[in-house]
């Protein structure tokens, strides 16, 4: 009987750890994404998960679809869940600069290591 209690305690701790490290962060990320999508309005410029930038023309909440204009007269219909964020050119430029800066540091340090 004590072995059963020990196995149950270990299993409970393992499941609790899995929930805390895997499931809970995914739930929080999903809730954050839902909050962003619910805050979108017609006329907002958005970025899709595919990297397409466009302006919201219409949102059909019941169907979960949005119509995005990506160029003059060019409209696409896509899932509202595929909208990633509101388009902020400055934030995207800063993110790109950080990404290219870190890769430059890694290549310069590896090149110095090869010269020595």
N, C-alpha and C positions, 0 to 999 in steps of 0.2 A: 504493500500500500504506500509506503513512503516514496518508492520509486515513481509511482504514478503522480504524486504531488510534485515531485521534482521535475518530471517531464512536463507536466502541465505548466509549472512556473517558467521553465526555460522557453517553452513554446509561446507562452503569453508575452514574455519579454521580447522574443524575436519578432512576433507579429506587431507589437507596439513599436519597436524600433523601425520596422519596415514601413509602418504607417507614418511615423514621424519624419522619416527621411525620404520617402518616395511619394506616397499618396497625398499627404498634406500640402507639400509645395506645389504639386500639380493642381490641386483644388484651388489654391490661392492664385496661381497663374491664370487658371480658367476664369475665376471670378474677376480678376483684373481686366482680362480681355473683354469679358461681357460688359463691364462698366464702360470701357472705351467705346465699344460698338454701340451701346445704348445712348451714348452722348453725341453720336454723329447726327448731323442735320443736313437737310438739302442745302446745297451751296458750299459745303465744306470741301476743301481739297484734301484728298487722302492718298495713301500709298497702300497698294495691295501686297499680299505676301509674295507675289511674283515680281514686285518692284515697279509696277506700273503706277504712274502718278496721274490722277484725274480728279474731276469735280463731280460730286454727287448730284444727280439730276432728280432721282426719285428713289424712295425706299419703300418696299412692300414688306411690312413687318410680318404679316400673316404668312407669306410665302418664304420669307427669309432671303429675299433677293433685293439687289440694288442695281440701279442703272447709273453707270459712270460715263462721263464724257471725257475721253482721253485726248481728243483734238477737235477742232471745229467740225461739227457734224458727224463725228465718229463716236458712237455710243456703244458700250458693251454692257451686257447683263451678267452679273456675277453674284455669287453667294455673299450675303452681308458678312458672314463669318470670315471671308477671305480678305476683308479690309483690315489692315494691320494697325495703322495709326493716322492721325491727322498730319498732313504734309507740313513740315517745318524745315525749310531749306538750310537754315543756320545750324539746327541740331544735327541734320544729316551730314553737313559739311564737317562739323566738329567730330562726329563719329568716324567719318572717313579719314580725317587727319590723324586721329588716334590710332586707327587700324594700320595706316601706312607708316606711321612713326614707329610703332612697335616692331613691324617686320623689318624696317630699315636698321634698327638697333641690332636685331638678331643677325642679319646678314653681315653687318660691319664687324661684329665680334667674331663671327665664324671665319671671315676673310682674314682678320688679324691673326687668328689661331693657325691658319694655314701658312701664313708668311713666316711664322716663328719657327 
